[in-house]
Amino acid sequence: MQLKIITDTSADLPEKIISQHKLEVVPLLVTYQDKVYRDGVTLKPLELFDGMRSGKVYKTSQVPIGDFKEIFTRYAREKLECLYIAFSSALSGTYQSAILAREQVLEEYPDFQLEIIDSKCASIGQGLVVYHALQLVQSGMNRAEVIEAVKFQARHMEHIFTVDDLEYLYRGGRVSRTAALIGGLLNIKPILNVEEGKLIPLEKKRGRKLVLKRMIEIMEERGVALSEQLVGISHADDPEGAEVLKGMIKERFGVSDFLINTIGSVIGAHTGPGTLAIYFLNQEYSPK
């Protein structure tokens, strides 16, 4: 029996991959004033970024337990084995919602086989883990082997990113009001990464050109066998910036395989338009 892969919209995967693999993607929620949107369904990223530029402040929330329960129950009835690869629990309560929903479903379907993995990843970092899992399932790898590979990739996935405007990180409580104001006046751009599922500031540079140059240097310091990897790039309505990054990575490391997509509404609501990010592995996988 083939393992069914499930993820959520924080994985920011392109629609082509989702439809090709019949991937189940559960939407997180985005709220503006009193209206609640389903990420990627009733609110598209470009609409969100346009709204943010005009001053709209969006809030986000986890997948409701009821949504998970409905989906898990459907697969339990079909007697499918499932693997849900979740958005980092340090950034959202979505993983915990899934755990609670599984407990409820198991009361009625005690034989339901559902593994839930906290990816401790976000955006295409999470997306690359999911995509790799889909490929392994398609190749015929068994459940235990897929789960082992997913846990390894999630543990060793690097997220290096920068934002165009510190104001959006201030709204999300990531930087102080003073830092946001000074950053705007001096054109200071932060470089951040994800450690143990949390957003951690690394460095600050003045101007986009120096930021991108330093991101590539960090990639060289942390990455392994980069020319053999599928490298992820995500952007918040900045396809030109994504292409610049792609060119730099291709020239520096000889990478030919990229997964590039727009940052989704949930991640984008916190980072803001103009965000650029790269994702890659810091260790090669050797199956046991």
Protein Blocks (a to p, Z undefined) as FASTA:
>chain_A
ZZdddddfklopafklmmmnopacddddddehjbccdehklocfklmmmmmmnopacddd
dddfklmmmmmmmmmmnopacddddddfklocklmmmmmmmmmmmmmmmmbccddddekp
ahjllmmmmmmmmmmmmnopafklmmmmmmmmmmmpccddddfblklmmmnopacfklmm
mmmmnopacddddeehiacdfbdcedjklmmmmmmmmmmmmmghkllpccddddehiakl
mmmmmmmmmmmnopabdcdddddfklmmmnoghiacddddfbdcddZZ
